[in-house]
């Protein structure tokens, strides 16, 4: 697991690495300077760009984490 990983012009919050290859990006909801329409477009573009490297993205929303953290951990584990 690595934090603040630079890839394709983006800084990825957390990535999981297997066999020296990034396999999963955990994208956190960033509420700082949040604008729904712009943030949505950036997330879609970022996910498509990262997918070209063969990396899956999991969006971790704070609401879901606070509601059921164990379920979110299970969801992330299932992505690995």
Residue frames as qw, qx, qy, qz and C-alpha x, y, z in Angstrom:
[[0.000, 0.890, 0.455, 0.000, 0.00, 0.00, 0.00],
 [0.419, 0.029, 0.024, 0.907, 1.30, 3.44, -0.95],
 [0.029, 0.826, 0.433, -0.359, -0.07, 6.93, -0.29],
 [0.132, 0.878, -0.092, -0.450, -0.02, 9.98, -2.57],
 [0.646, -0.017, 0.629, 0.431, 1.09, 8.00, -5.62],
 [0.233, 0.636, -0.207, -0.706, 1.77, 10.07, -8.76],
 [0.442, 0.144, 0.827, 0.317, 0.39, 8.64, -12.01],
 [0.249, 0.548, 0.645, 0.470, -0.83, 10.16, -15.27],
 [0.030, 0.451, 0.041, 0.891, -0.76, 13.70, -13.90],
 [0.632, -0.607, -0.212, -0.433, -2.81, 12.76, -10.84],
 [0.001, 0.371, -0.778, 0.507, -1.89, 12.22, -7.20],
 [0.680, -0.267, -0.608, -0.309, -3.73, 9.08, -6.10],
 [0.550, -0.662, 0.219, -0.460, -4.81, 8.94, -2.44],
 [0.581, -0.384, 0.712, -0.089, -3.96, 5.29, -1.77],
 [0.717, 0.385, -0.483, -0.324, -2.89, 2.50, -4.10],
 [0.838, -0.293, 0.455, -0.065, -2.41, -1.19, -3.49],
 [0.336, 0.657, -0.637, -0.223, 0.59, -2.84, -5.12],
 [0.906, -0.105, 0.403, -0.071, 1.01, -6.50, -6.00],
 [0.816, 0.128, 0.350, 0.441, 4.13, -7.92, -7.68],
 [0.324, -0.323, 0.166, 0.874, 5.52, -4.36, -8.10],
 [0.025, -0.323, -0.582, -0.746, 2.39, -3.31, -10.01],
 [0.299, 0.081, 0.363, -0.878, -0.41, -1.02, -8.86],
 [0.070, -0.257, -0.929, -0.255, -3.67, -2.97, -8.95],
 [0.202, -0.747, -0.629, -0.072, -6.18, -0.83, -7.04],
 [0.126, 0.282, -0.132, 0.942, -6.64, 2.87, -6.39],
 [0.208, -0.641, -0.685, 0.278, -8.76, 3.99, -3.44],
 [0.094, 0.446, 0.176, 0.872, -10.30, 7.35, -4.24],
 [0.184, -0.450, -0.643, 0.591, -11.45, 9.35, -1.22],
 [0.040, 0.867, 0.440, 0.232, -14.22, 11.88, -1.33],
 [0.417, -0.040, -0.149, 0.896, -12.51, 15.24, -1.15],
 [0.048, -0.836, -0.544, 0.048, -14.83, 17.88, 0.30],
 [0.296, -0.589, 0.065, 0.749, -12.24, 20.65, 0.16],
 [0.172, 0.433, -0.345, -0.815, -13.26, 23.04, -2.63],
 [0.322, 0.228, 0.914, 0.099, -15.94, 20.54, -3.68],
 [0.446, 0.351, -0.114, -0.816, -18.13, 21.41, -6.65],
 [0.752, 0.114, 0.611, -0.217, -20.45, 18.51, -7.62],
 [0.761, 0.631, 0.090, -0.121, -20.43, 18.89, -11.41],
 [0.302, 0.797, -0.521, 0.054, -16.73, 19.66, -11.78],
 [0.404, -0.460, 0.768, -0.188, -15.68, 17.02, -9.24],
 [0.838, 0.215, 0.462, -0.194, -17.79, 14.40, -11.01],
 [0.681, 0.719, -0.135, -0.035, -16.17, 15.19, -14.36],
 [0.045, 0.738, -0.659, 0.137, -12.68, 15.09, -12.86],
 [0.622, -0.250, 0.710, -0.217, -13.39, 11.73, -11.18],
 [0.858, 0.416, 0.269, -0.133, -14.69, 10.23, -14.45],
 [0.505, 0.789, -0.344, 0.059, -11.66, 11.49, -16.38],
 [0.206, -0.640, 0.711, -0.205, -9.27, 10.32, -13.67],
 [0.772, -0.066, 0.599, -0.205, -10.83, 6.86, -13.50],
 [0.821, 0.563, 0.077, -0.053, -10.66, 6.43, -17.29],
 [0.292, 0.808, -0.495, 0.130, -7.02, 7.58, -17.37],
 [0.397, -0.496, 0.735, -0.235, -6.02, 5.26, -14.54],
 [0.875, 0.157, 0.405, -0.212, -7.88, 2.35, -16.16],
 [0.672, 0.686, -0.276, -0.043, -5.58, 2.65, -19.19],
 [0.061, 0.612, -0.751, 0.240, -2.81, 1.47, -16.84],
 [0.631, -0.089, -0.765, -0.093, -4.89, -1.57, -15.87],
 [0.116, 0.000, -0.671, 0.732, -5.73, -0.18, -12.44],
 [0.280, -0.633, -0.687, -0.222, -9.19, -0.45, -10.86],
 [0.034, -0.324, 0.266, -0.907, -10.60, 2.47, -8.85],
 [0.358, -0.543, -0.754, 0.098, -12.75, 2.14, -5.75],
 [0.089, -0.576, 0.006, -0.812, -14.56, 5.30, -4.60],
 [0.421, -0.337, -0.716, 0.443, -14.68, 5.49, -0.82],
 [0.181, -0.664, -0.202, -0.696, -17.36, 7.92, 0.31],
 [0.032, 0.254, -0.635, 0.729, -17.15, 9.23, 3.88],
 [0.671, -0.163, 0.091, -0.717, -20.89, 8.73, 4.39],
 [0.900, 0.045, -0.398, -0.169, -20.58, 5.02, 3.61],
 [0.485, 0.282, -0.664, 0.495, -17.47, 4.70, 5.79],
 [0.197, -0.237, 0.515, -0.800, -19.16, 6.25, 8.84],
 [0.783, -0.076, -0.068, -0.614, -22.32, 4.29, 8.22],
 [0.976, -0.117, 0.172, -0.056, -20.58, 0.88, 7.99],
 [0.007, 0.791, -0.595, -0.144, -16.76, 0.85, 7.97],
 [0.567, -0.192, 0.800, 0.036, -16.59, -2.94, 8.09],
 [0.699, 0.556, 0.445, -0.064, -18.67, -3.18, 4.92],
 [0.345, 0.904, -0.225, -0.112, -16.36, -0.71, 3.15],
 [0.267, -0.600, 0.748, 0.091, -13.30, -2.71, 4.21],
 [0.680, 0.144, 0.718, -0.017, -15.00, -5.83, 2.86],
 [0.596, 0.774, 0.176, -0.121, -15.76, -4.06, -0.43],
 [0.121, 0.852, -0.496, -0.115, -12.11, -2.98, -0.78],
 [0.475, -0.349, 0.807, 0.026, -10.86, -6.46, 0.09],
 [0.729, 0.398, 0.552, -0.072, -13.14, -7.94, -2.57],
 [0.461, 0.868, -0.120, -0.142, -11.56, -5.62, -5.15],
 [0.130, -0.693, 0.702, 0.096, -8.13, -7.02, -4.36]]
